[in-house]
Amino acid sequence: MGETYASSGVDIAAGEEAVQRIKDKVRSTFRPEVIGDIGGFGGLFSFANHRYRHPVLVSSTDGVGTKALIAQAAGHFDTIGVDLVAMCVDDLVCQGAEPLFFLDYIAVGKLDPDHIEQLVEGVAEGCRQAGCALIGGEMAEHPGAMEPGEFDLVGFAVGVAERDQLITGEHVRPGDVLIGLPSPGIRSNGYSLARKVLLDTAGLSLDGPAFDGAKHSLADELLEPSVIYAPAVLALLKQVDVRAVAHVTGGGLAGNLTRVLPKGVDATVDPKAWEEPRIFGEIRRLGDIADAEMRKVFNLGIGMVAVVPADEAYRAIDVLRTHGQRAVEIGQVHKGDGSVHFA
């Protein structure tokens, strides 16, 4: 008997079983604009252009980085898909776009339908939170290139905004204030450093407590799913003059705020304005990491920043809190050269 695809490490039957398992999860994200069902060669989305005068499509792609290695080590895969969606849709909303649809790509060393089902459930949950439809994806089995149990998870989102309502940061002015939206966990950035410090240097166990006095494990702490800010920010855009929005990912507050500051202004952030999640203090202490390095790598508890006029700050905070975000004022804009400072 000759060689088969299965003997080379690719299990077509497992792939078909995985597709059957995820169909209802995917359908649970569908919006009225979705046409057809799972199984086509492309996802179909009927664009409602009558809602817009001059629509602009906005796209974003991202992955979950080495947070995937924590999920793999802990054997806990049902939340990391939320992180994937968050990384993409929260980039879209920074330019004022409503997320419309999402596609994912899952690569594995050996296809396990249980594993795929958990990953897609997380992606579907993220799409439900964001209000976008999961209209397509791909599962790829890569024997030889990846070991059994290894996986990578990436995604792609498309949103829409009116051209004359795009948020570019060009209208940010001295006197504007920074409104921060809290991030309870590490989100999906800085995990290479976090893993090195917590697991390698300090030798902590994922099954052990996150820190002294914690009632949850280190794995639970590190796999805390990312907050999805898009719905709250979209609500804010309808009620407040939002001049810029920055998604705080790799590069921290400074690295991402500078992306939305026009020439002639600086921003000053007050780190005492919010409570930093304890996990960052543990990483700082166990790794003997300088504050400047921590600020460059991690968001330190602020996952999104909106820049608004000073006289609309209280209204902005109220709108965001009404939509589930305990927003706080974290700084101000003043004359400068496009830099970010910490008080």
MIDREN-957340 format. One record per residue (C-alpha): residue number from 1; residue in three letters; x, y, z. Coordinates in nm, 3 decimals. Example, Ala and Ser with C-alpha at 12.3 -4.5 7.8 and 13.67 -1.06 7.14 Angstrom:
2
   nr  rest     east    north       up
    1   ALA    1.230   -0.450    0.780
    2   SER    1.367   -0.106    0.714
This chain:
343
   nr  rest     east    north       up
    1   MET    0.000    0.000    0.000
    2   GLY    0.137    0.338   -0.102
    3   GLU    0.179    0.657    0.098
    4   THR   -0.125    0.866    0.187
    5   TYR   -0.184    1.221    0.300
    6   ALA   -0.264    1.082    0.646
    7   SER    0.070    0.902    0.663
    8   SER    0.245    1.234    0.596
    9   GLY    0.073    1.384    0.899
   10   VAL   -0.235    1.558    0.752
   11   ASP   -0.572    1.431    0.873
   12   ILE   -0.845    1.544    0.632
   13   ALA   -1.117    1.372    0.836
   14   ALA   -1.016    1.564    1.150
   15   GLY   -1.036    1.886    0.951
   16   GLU   -1.386    1.802    0.829
   17   GLU   -1.494    1.720    1.184
   18   ALA   -1.355    2.051    1.308
   19   VAL   -1.552    2.241    1.043
   20   GLN   -1.873    2.070    1.149
   21   ARG   -1.807    2.157    1.513
   22   ILE   -1.752    2.528    1.452
   23   LYS   -2.040    2.598    1.212
   24   ASP   -2.292    2.704    1.477
   25   LYS   -2.032    2.915    1.657
   26   VAL   -1.953    3.100    1.336
   27   ARG   -2.320    3.147    1.248
   28   SER   -2.378    3.304    1.590
   29   THR   -2.173    3.606    1.475
   30   PHE   -2.360    3.672    1.149
   31   ARG   -2.501    4.016    1.082
   32   PRO   -2.792    4.077    0.839
   33   GLU   -2.540    4.170    0.568
   34   VAL   -2.387    3.821    0.559
   35   ILE   -2.483    3.624    0.251
   36   GLY   -2.469    3.246    0.229
   37   ASP   -2.313    3.012    0.482
   38   ILE   -1.985    2.849    0.576
   39   GLY   -1.812    2.646    0.308
   40   GLY   -1.777    2.885    0.015
   41   PHE   -1.444    2.984   -0.134
   42   GLY   -1.493    3.336    0.001
   43   GLY   -1.704    3.507    0.265
   44   LEU   -1.988    3.718    0.125
   45   PHE   -2.093    4.045    0.288
   46   SER   -2.354    4.274    0.130
   47   PHE   -2.228    4.626    0.190
   48   ALA   -2.512    4.863    0.284
   49   ASN   -2.376    5.163    0.097
   50   HIS   -2.704    5.355    0.132
   51   ARG   -2.604    5.419    0.496
   52   TYR   -2.304    5.626    0.386
   53   ARG   -2.235    5.931    0.171
   54   HIS   -1.868    5.852    0.104
   55   PRO   -1.775    5.524    0.272
   56   VAL   -1.412    5.432    0.332
   57   LEU   -1.317    5.072    0.405
   58   VAL   -1.062    5.035    0.685
   59   SER   -0.867    4.711    0.733
   60   SER   -0.640    4.565    0.999
   61   THR   -0.455    4.240    1.057
   62   ASP   -0.279    4.106    1.365
   63   GLY   -0.200    3.798    1.571
   64   VAL   -0.178    3.703    1.937
   65   GLY    0.201    3.675    1.953
   66   THR    0.366    3.461    2.216
   67   LYS    0.055    3.471    2.433
   68   ALA   -0.023    3.162    2.225
   69   LEU    0.261    2.983    2.405
   70   ILE    0.094    3.048    2.742
   71   ALA   -0.233    2.906    2.609
   72   GLN   -0.046    2.605    2.474
   73   ALA    0.139    2.541    2.801
   74   ALA   -0.179    2.580    3.007
   75   GLY   -0.394    2.379    2.765
   76   HIS   -0.649    2.660    2.775
   77   PHE   -0.757    2.778    2.431
   78   ASP   -1.110    2.919    2.458
   79   THR   -1.026    3.284    2.532
   80   ILE   -0.726    3.365    2.317
   81   GLY   -0.952    3.415    2.015
   82   VAL   -1.102    3.713    2.197
   83   ASP   -0.753    3.863    2.207
   84   LEU   -0.716    3.814    1.834
   85   VAL   -1.038    3.998    1.754
   86   ALA   -0.954    4.276    1.999
   87   MET   -0.616    4.341    1.839
   88   CYS   -0.777    4.390    1.498
   89   VAL   -1.109    4.566    1.563
   90   ASP   -0.963    4.805    1.820
   91   ASP   -0.718    4.922    1.555
   92   LEU   -1.007    4.991    1.318
   93   VAL   -1.199    5.203    1.566
   94   CYS   -0.896    5.429    1.616
   95   GLN   -0.979    5.572    1.274
   96   GLY   -1.350    5.591    1.346
   97   ALA   -1.447    5.272    1.166
   98   GLU   -1.726    5.033    1.264
   99   PRO   -1.601    4.671    1.239
  100   LEU   -1.802    4.481    0.979
  101   PHE   -1.648    4.139    0.931
  102   PHE   -1.356    3.923    1.039
  103   LEU   -1.155    3.629    0.903
  104   ASP   -0.918    3.406    1.096
  105   TYR   -0.627    3.176    1.012
  106   ILE   -0.528    2.889    1.239
  107   ALA   -0.209    2.691    1.176
  108   VAL   -0.142    2.378    1.382
  109   GLY    0.115    2.101    1.397
  110   LYS   -0.154    1.836    1.430
  111   LEU   -0.522    1.909    1.384
  112   ASP   -0.728    1.832    1.694
  113   PRO   -1.100    1.912    1.652
  114   ASP   -1.132    1.987    2.027
  115   HIS   -0.847    2.236    2.005
  116   ILE   -0.988    2.404    1.693
  117   GLU   -1.334    2.423    1.847
  118   GLN   -1.201    2.606    2.152
  119   LEU   -0.996    2.849    1.944
  120   VAL   -1.288    2.934    1.716
  121   GLU   -1.524    2.972    2.011
  122   GLY   -1.293    3.247    2.139
  123   VAL   -1.285    3.416    1.799
  124   ALA   -1.665    3.395    1.774
  125   GLU   -1.705    3.540    2.123
  126   GLY   -1.477    3.828    2.029
  127   CYS   -1.678    3.893    1.714
  128   ARG   -2.002    3.890    1.911
  129   GLN   -1.859    4.144    2.154
  130   ALA   -1.732    4.362    1.870
  131   GLY   -2.052    4.334    1.665
  132   CYS   -1.876    4.204    1.355
  133   ALA   -1.939    3.888    1.156
  134   LEU   -1.696    3.599    1.132
  135   ILE   -1.743    3.523    0.763
  136   GLY   -1.443    3.310    0.678
  137   GLY   -1.124    3.147    0.789
  138   GLU   -0.868    2.878    0.726
  139   MET   -0.734    2.581    0.919
  140   ALA   -0.393    2.454    0.811
  141   GLU   -0.215    2.144    0.937
  142   HIS    0.164    2.177    0.913
  143   PRO    0.333    1.851    1.015
  144   GLY    0.709    1.891    1.023
  145   ALA    0.691    2.269    1.037
  146   MET    0.508    2.272    1.372
  147   GLU    0.498    2.016    1.651
  148   PRO    0.169    1.857    1.771
  149   GLY    0.010    2.101    2.017
  150   GLU    0.176    2.405    1.861
  151   PHE   -0.043    2.661    1.688
  152   ASP   -0.053    3.013    1.553
  153   LEU   -0.359    3.234    1.534
  154   VAL   -0.394    3.542    1.316
  155   GLY   -0.685    3.745    1.186
  156   PHE   -0.803    4.015    0.951
  157   ALA   -1.083    4.268    1.004
  158   VAL   -1.262    4.513    0.777
  159   GLY   -1.462    4.814    0.893
  160   VAL   -1.621    5.123    0.742
  161   ALA   -1.623    5.495    0.818
  162   GLU   -1.750    5.811    0.651
  163   ARG   -1.458    5.981    0.479
  164   ASP   -1.530    6.318    0.637
  165   GLN   -1.554    6.154    0.980
  166   LEU   -1.224    5.967    0.975
  167   ILE   -1.019    6.022    1.289
  168   THR   -0.663    6.121    1.202
  169   GLY   -0.543    6.321    1.504
  170   GLU   -0.494    6.634    1.291
  171   HIS   -0.740    6.833    1.506
  172   VAL   -0.569    6.763    1.840
  173   ARG   -0.495    7.094    2.011
  174   PRO   -0.314    7.216    2.326
  175   GLY   -0.555    7.197    2.618
  176   ASP   -0.719    6.873    2.504
  177   VAL   -0.730    6.592    2.760
  178   LEU   -0.644    6.224    2.746
  179   ILE   -0.914    5.979    2.852
  180   GLY   -0.781    5.633    2.935
  181   LEU   -0.978    5.308    2.913
  182   PRO   -0.861    5.043    3.159
  183   SER   -0.700    4.712    3.065
  184   PRO   -0.718    4.460    3.353
  185   GLY   -0.455    4.220    3.218
  186   ILE   -0.145    4.221    3.000
  187   ARG   -0.364    4.219    2.687
  188   SER   -0.154    4.071    2.402
  189   ASN    0.172    4.261    2.414
  190   GLY    0.500    4.206    2.592
  191   TYR    0.453    3.834    2.649
  192   SER    0.807    3.746    2.545
  193   LEU    0.940    3.957    2.832
  194   ALA    0.666    3.847    3.072
  195   ARG    0.736    3.479    3.001
  196   LYS    1.111    3.525    3.039
  197   VAL    1.076    3.702    3.375
  198   LEU    0.793    3.502    3.532
  199   LEU    0.860    3.152    3.399
  200   ASP    1.233    3.143    3.322
  201   THR    1.396    3.390    3.562
  202   ALA    1.159    3.357    3.857
  203   GLY    1.067    2.993    3.785
  204   LEU    0.700    3.043    3.866
  205   SER    0.444    2.775    3.782
  206   LEU    0.143    2.849    3.565
  207   ASP   -0.064    2.639    3.807
  208   GLY    0.052    2.837    4.110
  209   PRO   -0.097    3.164    4.239
  210   ALA   -0.050    3.469    4.018
  211   PHE    0.117    3.650    4.311
  212   ASP    0.112    3.643    4.690
  213   GLY   -0.247    3.646    4.811
  214   ALA   -0.398    3.583    4.468
  215   LYS   -0.697    3.348    4.449
  216   HIS   -0.638    3.278    4.081
  217   SER   -0.351    3.105    3.902
  218   LEU   -0.071    3.264    3.704
  219   ALA   -0.216    3.098    3.393
  220   ASP   -0.553    3.267    3.455
  221   GLU   -0.379    3.601    3.502
  222   LEU   -0.173    3.572    3.186
  223   LEU   -0.469    3.445    2.980
  224   GLU   -0.706    3.721    3.091
  225   PRO   -0.880    3.802    2.760
  226   SER   -0.834    4.147    2.613
  227   VAL   -1.110    4.400    2.660
  228   ILE   -1.274    4.486    2.327
  229   TYR   -1.313    4.864    2.324
  230   ALA   -1.469    4.914    1.981
  231   PRO   -1.839    4.930    2.085
  232   ALA   -1.773    5.183    2.363
  233   VAL   -1.553    5.399    2.142
  234   LEU   -1.809    5.394    1.859
  235   ALA   -2.073    5.514    2.107
  236   LEU   -1.835    5.788    2.220
  237   LEU   -1.780    5.905    1.863
  238   LYS   -2.153    5.968    1.824
  239   GLN   -2.177    6.194    2.129
  240   VAL   -1.841    6.367    2.178
  241   ASP   -1.591    6.551    1.960
  242   VAL   -1.321    6.286    1.966
  243   ARG   -1.003    6.422    1.810
  244   ALA   -0.782    6.114    1.826
  245   VAL   -0.789    5.755    1.947
  246   ALA   -0.483    5.543    2.024
  247   HIS   -0.486    5.167    2.076
  248   VAL   -0.215    5.091    2.330
  249   THR   -0.034    4.784    2.198
  250   GLY    0.337    4.723    2.135
  251   GLY    0.533    5.034    2.226
  252   GLY    0.314    5.120    2.524
  253   LEU    0.141    5.451    2.589
  254   ALA    0.420    5.668    2.454
  255   GLY    0.480    5.466    2.139
  256   ASN    0.113    5.467    2.040
  257   LEU    0.010    5.815    2.148
  258   THR    0.285    5.966    1.933
  259   ARG    0.117    5.806    1.631
  260   VAL   -0.188    6.033    1.670
  261   LEU   -0.024    6.359    1.778
  262   PRO    0.013    6.626    1.507
  263   LYS    0.313    6.855    1.482
  264   GLY    0.323    7.124    1.747
  265   VAL    0.180    6.933    2.043
  266   ASP    0.303    6.702    2.319
  267   ALA    0.109    6.486    2.560
  268   THR    0.181    6.442    2.929
  269   VAL    0.053    6.128    3.101
  270   ASP    0.005    6.101    3.478
  271   PRO    0.068    5.736    3.581
  272   LYS   -0.091    5.807    3.921
  273   ALA   -0.427    5.869    3.755
  274   TRP   -0.511    5.498    3.740
  275   GLU   -0.437    5.183    3.934
  276   GLU   -0.175    4.969    3.763
  277   PRO   -0.267    4.596    3.763
  278   ARG   -0.048    4.411    4.010
  279   ILE    0.096    4.171    3.754
  280   PHE    0.305    4.454    3.609
  281   GLY    0.456    4.525    3.949
  282   GLU    0.548    4.159    3.979
  283   ILE    0.715    4.159    3.638
  284   ARG    0.899    4.481    3.722
  285   ARG    1.020    4.346    4.057
  286   LEU    1.114    3.993    3.953
  287   GLY    1.295    4.109    3.641
  288   ASP    1.450    4.421    3.795
  289   ILE    1.311    4.613    3.498
  290   ALA    1.345    4.991    3.472
  291   ASP    1.027    5.200    3.455
  292   ALA    1.123    5.329    3.110
  293   GLU    1.148    4.974    2.978
  294   MET    0.815    4.874    3.135
  295   ARG    0.645    5.174    2.973
  296   LYS    0.793    5.084    2.636
  297   VAL    0.682    4.721    2.645
  298   PHE    0.350    4.710    2.835
  299   ASN    0.032    4.919    2.848
  300   LEU    0.049    4.916    3.233
  301   GLY   -0.328    4.911    3.265
  302   ILE   -0.448    5.147    2.991
  303   GLY   -0.553    4.976    2.668
  304   MET   -0.703    5.267    2.475
  305   VAL   -0.679    5.647    2.489
  306   ALA   -0.925    5.900    2.348
  307   VAL   -0.824    6.264    2.305
  308   VAL   -1.112    6.507    2.356
  309   PRO   -1.158    6.881    2.420
  310   ALA   -1.129    6.972    2.790
  311   ASP   -1.490    7.091    2.810
  312   GLU   -1.613    6.750    2.690
  313   ALA   -1.398    6.536    2.919
  314   TYR   -1.666    6.471    3.182
  315   ARG   -1.921    6.384    2.916
  316   ALA   -1.674    6.148    2.748
  317   ILE   -1.605    5.968    3.075
  318   ASP   -1.977    5.938    3.144
  319   VAL   -2.049    5.792    2.798
  320   LEU   -1.768    5.542    2.828
  321   ARG   -1.873    5.434    3.176
  322   THR   -2.230    5.392    3.054
  323   HIS   -2.086    5.146    2.800
  324   GLY   -1.894    4.943    3.056
  325   GLN   -1.556    5.121    3.057
  326   ARG   -1.428    5.274    3.383
  327   ALA   -1.263    5.557    3.194
  328   VAL   -1.045    5.815    3.371
  329   GLU   -0.864    6.132    3.272
  330   ILE   -0.495    6.043    3.250
  331   GLY   -0.325    6.349    3.102
  332   GLN   -0.327    6.656    2.885
  333   VAL   -0.207    6.792    2.552
  334   HIS    0.017    7.099    2.533
  335   LYS    0.250    7.272    2.289
  336   GLY    0.549    7.067    2.184
  337   ASP    0.705    6.856    1.913
  338   GLY    0.494    6.539    1.910
  339   SER    0.646    6.373    2.216
  340   VAL    0.487    6.192    2.511
  341   HIS    0.604    6.263    2.865
  342   PHE    0.522    6.108    3.201
  343   ALA    0.450    6.332    3.498
